[in-house]
Amino acid sequence: MFLVIFGTSLLVGFSGALAPGPVTAVNVRDSIIDGPKVGFLLSTGHAICELFIVIVLLVGIAPFVSSVPVRIVIGIMGGSFLLYLSYKGFRSNSNLTTMFASGHPPNTTSMSYIYKGILVSIGNPYFIVWWSTVGLNYILWSYVYGTVGILCFYFGHIISDYIWNCTLSFGVHHGKKFMSGKIYPGVMFSLNVFIGVLGVFFVYDSMLRVFRL
């Protein structure tokens, strides 16, 4: 049964990991410049965030986490952080183009990517919704089989994130050699726009919920 929990958690994890979202967008954008390590470090931050969520749900405060006021706060804060990332991306676009041409990556620490993985993950209101519904049901099922069951679920889930994000990061970084000097700025511009649009959507969706209260 432990293998069943691990295997199904891995597959369900892929269904979420492969869906375009903030983590994927930031991973692609930053991996182009800073290399394959970005996918691993963002996944580590994402995994830390998910460990916290699992613990929170296990202690029985899922109704609080999924409540409308909490989702509103998370949506506004998360959307604002994505807008900040988009703004920084546009501000540094000219410098990144120079770095791309010279082959010298920016001086970004490993911990900053881990922090970014945590903030981008927990700032996504749909991440919270998934965990308070699908994730909670999986936890309850796994909990029947004790601590080992929970661990099988958790590691199966985060391994899917590591596999996808590391593969994507590696492919994007090494595929940049096929980009010309004109294609690269367009790719970076599009990714920054996507991150910014997500930020606007999260804030807008949260504000609509405020007016419905």
Secondary structure, DSSP 8 states (H G I E B T S, - for coil): -HHHHHHHHHHHHHHHHTS--HHHHHHHHHHHHH-THHHHHHHHHHHHHHHHHHHHHHTT-HHHHTSHHHHHHHHHHHHHHHHHHHHHHHHTHHHHHHHHHHT------HHHHHHHHHHHHHT-HHHHHHIIIIIHHHHHHHHTTHHHHHHHHHHHHHHHHHHHHHHHHHHHHHHGGG--TTHHHHHHHHHHHHHHHHHHHHHHHHHHHHHH-
